Amino acid sequence: MTTPLIIESSLNGATSKATNPNVPYSDEEIVTDALSCMEAGAALIHNHTDESIFGGSGELDYERYARPWRLLLRERPDAILTPTMPVGQEGVTVETRYRHVERMAEEGLLAQGLCDPGTFNLSVLDEDGLFAPSDMLYRNDMNDSRYYVEACRRLNIGLSISIFEPGFLKFVLAYYRAGKLPPGGILKFYFASDDLPFGMPPTAASLDAYLGMLGECDLPWLVSSFGDDCVGCGIAEEAILRGGHVQVGLEPYAGNGQPSNVELVEELVVLAEKLGRPIASPAQAAEILALPTYPVPFAP
């Protein structure tokens, strides 16, 4: 309970302006929102661009990420930023899908890359309350997953590791047991509501199942709750009490109302203070995560 709480703000994702007009997508909106969230207590910032991660060329526009992040790092050189990447698809190499991440690390915009070590089915509920027929996959095969780890090792950056399903964690634990996991990793336990076809429910029992799998593995971890309210459903409190960390933001949020990202951070800070957890600064977060390159070598 004395370890400072790392807060990540996940700014947008697939959330549209129609769903919540507060969601940021333009360069100015991303910079403004990120700065406000960091001022409120967020140490990590994750955002998408307005490009779909499904279909298309399978490659994201490097400059769409780099433009706002250069501006952000001029204001907050201590920022810890993480992008997303396109899902796997036939005919698109993993090198193509990960190219924007590598270029941003080489420019000095990133202290951590990302690793999504697994695959799951994608669909939405139909009018009968069943998951609609779909051939969509959130796809990362074992070749892809190993590439992400080794690219981060080569680039000397940490790893933001998405754990959507227990099998994803098994991949990471194999690296850990073999002593081959690069430094700077954080596990992100992505729980999900019953309306989504992935993830365990955001409950104490689900979190304890993941922590049971971890065993002696001492990697830092956080929780998030897709299709729900991370604070409102109680999973944020469960994580704080167990010494974990928390992601909030308009990407996963599906609670009542249309809050802003900074309001979600502020709500989490109030909860943490009530439970006796101090809030981690970006520098403290970098130390907890053991990021190998921090602050990033960006030269404005």
Phi, psi and omega per residue, in radians:
M1 nan -0.204 3.094
T2 -1.560 -0.263 3.092
T3 -1.194 2.201 3.141
P4 -1.014 2.489 -3.122
L5 -1.411 2.120 3.037
I6 -1.470 2.186 3.074
I7 -1.908 2.205 2.990
E8 -1.856 2.359 3.027
S9 -1.839 2.055 3.117
S10 -1.757 1.796 -2.762
L11 -1.286 -0.616 -2.961
N12 -2.525 -1.121 -3.112
G13 1.139 -2.298 -3.139
A14 -1.644 0.064 -3.126
T15 -1.234 2.273 -3.076
S16 -1.687 2.866 3.047
K17 -1.093 -0.536 3.116
A18 -1.162 -0.603 3.100
T19 -1.276 -0.770 -3.140
N20 -2.639 1.925 -3.102
P21 -1.112 -0.206 3.134
N22 -1.410 -0.140 -3.052
V23 -1.224 2.293 -3.081
P24 -1.592 2.384 3.036
Y25 -2.370 -0.584 3.108
S26 -1.217 2.840 3.125
D27 -0.972 -0.842 -3.102
E28 -1.094 -0.726 -3.131
E29 -1.130 -0.737 -3.121
I30 -1.119 -0.785 -3.141
V31 -1.104 -0.830 -3.123
T32 -1.075 -0.800 -3.118
D33 -1.144 -0.771 -3.127
A34 -1.083 -0.767 3.128
L35 -1.091 -0.725 3.133
S36 -1.146 -0.717 -3.139
C37 -1.177 -0.678 3.105
M38 -1.164 -0.693 3.100
E39 -1.087 -0.591 -3.131
A40 -1.372 -0.323 3.108
G41 2.433 -0.085 3.134
A42 -1.292 2.356 3.084
A43 -1.769 -0.480 -3.124
L44 -2.036 2.484 3.104
I45 -2.187 2.231 3.068
H46 -2.181 2.292 3.044
N47 -2.579 2.802 3.009
H48 -1.848 2.881 2.896
T49 -1.571 -3.031 3.134
D50 -1.509 0.176 3.080
E51 -1.490 2.559 3.065
S52 -1.304 2.493 3.061
I53 -1.542 0.005 3.114
F54 -1.927 2.444 3.067
G55 1.192 -2.706 -3.131
G56 1.133 -2.644 -3.098
S57 -1.364 -0.253 -3.051
G58 1.372 0.220 3.130
E59 -2.310 2.311 3.125
L60 -1.623 2.618 -3.105
D61 -1.274 1.980 -3.125
Y62 -0.963 -0.778 -3.054
E63 -1.192 -0.477 3.118
R64 -1.141 -0.563 3.013
Y65 -1.392 -0.829 -2.966
A66 -1.151 -0.652 -3.067
R67 -0.989 -1.008 -3.130
P68 -1.195 -0.549 -3.097
W69 -1.233 -0.578 3.044
R70 -1.083 -0.768 3.128
L71 -1.113 -0.735 -3.125
L72 -1.111 -0.761 -3.104
L73 -1.221 -0.425 3.027
R74 -1.149 -0.623 3.130
E75 -1.450 -0.707 -3.098
R76 -2.312 1.429 3.135
P77 -1.116 -0.167 3.102
D78 -1.545 -0.007 -3.089
A79 -1.111 2.476 3.067
I80 -1.968 1.924 -2.949
L81 -1.971 2.533 3.103
T82 -2.441 2.244 3.089
P83 -1.600 -2.999 2.946
T84 -2.013 -2.973 3.080
M85 -2.666 2.833 3.107
P86 -1.185 2.636 3.061
V87 -1.290 2.809 3.134
G88 -1.148 2.489 3.075
Q89 -2.625 2.741 -3.097
E90 -1.035 2.364 3.041
G91 1.474 -0.015 3.129
V92 -2.028 2.126 -3.091
T93 -1.307 2.734 3.086
V94 -1.138 -0.563 3.094
E95 -1.068 -0.673 3.099
T96 -1.163 -0.784 -3.092
R97 -1.160 -0.492 -3.063
Y98 -1.767 0.011 -2.995
R99 -1.049 -0.701 -3.095
H100 -1.158 -0.578 3.108
V101 -1.154 -0.804 -3.118
E102 -1.133 -0.704 3.138
R103 -1.139 -0.685 3.135
M104 -1.193 -0.634 3.075
A105 -1.145 -0.713 3.140
E106 -1.160 -0.578 3.094
E107 -1.305 -0.361 -3.120
G108 1.665 0.567 3.129
L109 -1.755 -0.252 -2.994
L110 -2.162 2.364 2.941
A111 -1.744 -0.243 3.077
Q112 -2.568 2.497 3.023
G113 -1.695 -2.878 -3.138
L114 -2.265 2.672 3.135
C115 -2.427 1.993 3.066
D116 -1.949 1.569 -2.923
P117 -1.587 1.074 3.105
G118 2.948 -3.113 -3.027
T119 -2.353 2.527 2.995
F120 -2.583 2.825 3.128
N121 -1.318 2.602 3.096
L122 -2.154 2.370 3.092
S123 -2.937 3.112 3.028
V124 -2.300 2.814 3.112
L125 -1.242 2.420 3.073
D126 -1.625 -2.998 -3.059
E127 -1.177 -0.307 3.092
D128 -1.591 0.026 -3.107
G129 1.374 0.290 3.095
L130 -1.862 2.715 3.053
F131 -1.259 2.174 -3.041
A132 -1.120 2.574 3.078
P133 -0.986 2.332 -3.082
S134 -2.783 2.552 3.031
D135 -1.885 0.253 -3.115
M136 -1.353 2.373 3.108
L137 -2.224 2.452 2.864
Y138 -1.553 1.695 -2.817
R139 -1.939 2.187 2.970
N140 -2.538 1.852 -3.106
D141 -1.450 -3.125 -3.063
M142 -1.144 -0.570 3.047
N143 -1.077 -0.809 3.116
D144 -1.052 -0.851 -3.035
S145 -1.066 -0.737 3.109
R146 -1.191 -0.595 3.109
Y147 -1.073 -0.765 -3.122
Y148 -1.028 -0.789 -3.123
V149 -1.099 -0.830 -3.057
E150 -1.256 -0.528 3.067
A151 -1.146 -0.737 3.115
C152 -1.147 -0.647 3.074
R153 -1.095 -0.823 -3.118
R154 -1.097 -0.659 -3.110
L155 -1.454 -0.132 -3.129
N156 1.045 0.802 3.058
I157 -2.178 2.803 3.111
G158 -1.285 -3.137 -3.111
L159 -2.178 2.166 2.922
S160 -1.600 1.872 -2.944
I161 -1.833 1.970 -3.129
S162 -1.392 2.170 3.089
I163 -2.018 1.584 3.125
F164 -1.497 -0.478 -3.096
E165 -2.496 2.762 -3.136
P166 -0.981 -0.592 3.122
G167 -1.069 -0.530 3.090
F168 -1.082 -0.712 -3.123
L169 -1.182 -0.620 3.115
K170 -1.044 -0.651 3.099
F171 -1.047 -0.802 -3.106
V172 -1.194 -0.728 -3.119
L173 -1.123 -0.543 3.069
A174 -1.111 -0.766 3.067
Y175 -1.061 -0.747 -3.101
Y176 -1.115 -0.834 -3.124
R177 -1.112 -0.580 3.138
A178 -1.370 -0.116 -3.115
G179 1.234 0.451 -3.051
K180 -2.025 0.181 3.136
L181 -1.440 2.235 3.117
P182 -1.127 2.788 3.105
P183 -1.231 2.835 3.009
G184 1.581 0.312 -3.098
G185 -1.527 2.549 2.956
I186 -2.351 2.301 3.094
L187 -1.499 2.310 3.141
K188 -2.029 1.800 -3.121
F189 -1.400 1.868 -3.105
Y190 -1.674 1.712 3.033
F191 -1.428 2.889 -3.070
A192 -2.663 2.649 3.111
S193 -1.218 2.956 -3.138
D194 -1.192 -0.238 3.124
D195 -1.403 -0.112 -3.108
L196 -2.012 2.519 -2.981
P197 -1.541 0.305 3.134
F198 -2.355 2.874 2.969
G199 1.373 2.594 3.014
M200 -1.346 2.767 3.137
P201 -1.174 2.686 -3.089
P202 -1.396 1.319 -3.103
T203 -2.237 2.855 3.079
A204 -1.068 -0.664 -3.135
A205 -1.106 -0.704 3.122
S206 -1.137 -0.783 3.121
L207 -1.075 -0.756 3.137
D208 -1.111 -0.554 3.087
A209 -1.118 -0.769 3.094
Y210 -1.117 -0.771 -3.128
L211 -1.148 -0.568 3.046
G212 -1.127 -0.683 3.078
M213 -1.116 -0.619 -3.115
L214 -1.067 -0.670 -3.115
G215 1.007 -2.138 -3.104
E216 -1.492 -0.037 3.140
C217 -1.138 2.198 -3.035
D218 -1.821 0.354 3.088
L219 -1.091 2.410 3.023
P220 -1.126 2.694 -3.086
W221 -2.542 2.733 3.028
L222 -2.360 2.933 3.073
V223 -2.060 2.655 2.969
S224 -2.536 2.803 -3.100
S225 -2.363 1.791 -3.118
F226 -1.384 2.417 -3.136
G227 1.271 0.344 -3.079
D228 -2.624 -2.921 3.101
D229 -2.077 1.930 -3.000
C230 -1.036 -0.673 3.096
V231 -1.388 -0.827 -3.064
G232 -1.090 -0.587 -3.105
C233 -1.439 -0.192 3.059
G234 1.723 -0.183 -3.065
I235 -1.231 -0.518 3.087
A236 -1.092 -0.776 3.128
E237 -1.095 -0.749 3.132
E238 -1.041 -0.702 -3.141
A239 -1.187 -0.778 -3.128
I240 -1.044 -0.751 -3.121
L241 -1.171 -0.432 -3.116
R242 -1.683 0.111 3.102
G243 1.509 0.192 3.121
G244 -1.551 -2.969 -3.085
H245 -2.206 3.058 -2.940
V246 -2.462 2.415 2.952
Q247 -1.882 2.290 2.979
V248 -2.257 2.930 3.104
G249 2.569 2.978 -3.052
L250 -1.348 -0.157 2.998
E251 -1.178 -0.982 -3.103
P252 -1.474 -0.344 -2.929
Y253 -1.171 2.359 3.020
A254 -2.581 0.751 3.100
G255 -1.570 -2.806 -3.123
N256 -1.389 2.512 3.058
G257 1.413 -3.002 -3.105
Q258 -2.254 1.234 -3.123
P259 -1.228 2.888 2.974
S260 -1.606 2.902 3.077
N261 -1.047 -0.736 -3.097
V262 -1.165 -0.582 3.093
E263 -1.145 -0.636 3.099
L264 -1.187 -0.659 3.063
V265 -1.134 -0.797 -3.128
E266 -1.069 -0.688 3.104
E267 -1.086 -0.721 3.132
L268 -1.177 -0.670 3.106
V269 -1.071 -0.745 3.106
V270 -1.050 -0.758 3.129
L271 -1.105 -0.783 -3.128
A272 -1.076 -0.739 3.125
E273 -1.113 -0.679 3.090
K274 -1.077 -0.622 -3.093
L275 -1.600 0.006 3.048
G276 1.482 0.328 3.091
R277 -1.749 2.150 3.020
P278 -1.208 2.798 -3.103
I279 -1.705 2.317 -3.112
A280 -1.378 2.324 2.932
S281 -1.294 2.892 3.054
P282 -0.979 -0.697 3.135
A283 -1.123 -0.721 3.094
Q284 -1.155 -0.682 3.097
A285 -1.076 -0.751 3.123
A286 -1.062 -0.647 3.109
E287 -1.210 -0.757 3.120
I288 -1.090 -0.706 -3.116
L289 -1.407 -0.210 -3.085
A290 1.002 0.788 3.122
L291 -1.109 2.224 -3.037
P292 -1.281 -0.418 -3.139
T293 -2.265 1.679 -3.131
Y294 -2.708 2.376 -0.113
P295 -1.175 2.846 -3.086
V296 -1.146 2.684 -3.063
P297 -1.452 0.556 -3.119
F298 -1.172 2.309 3.109
A299 -1.979 1.781 -3.081
P300 -1.162 nan nan
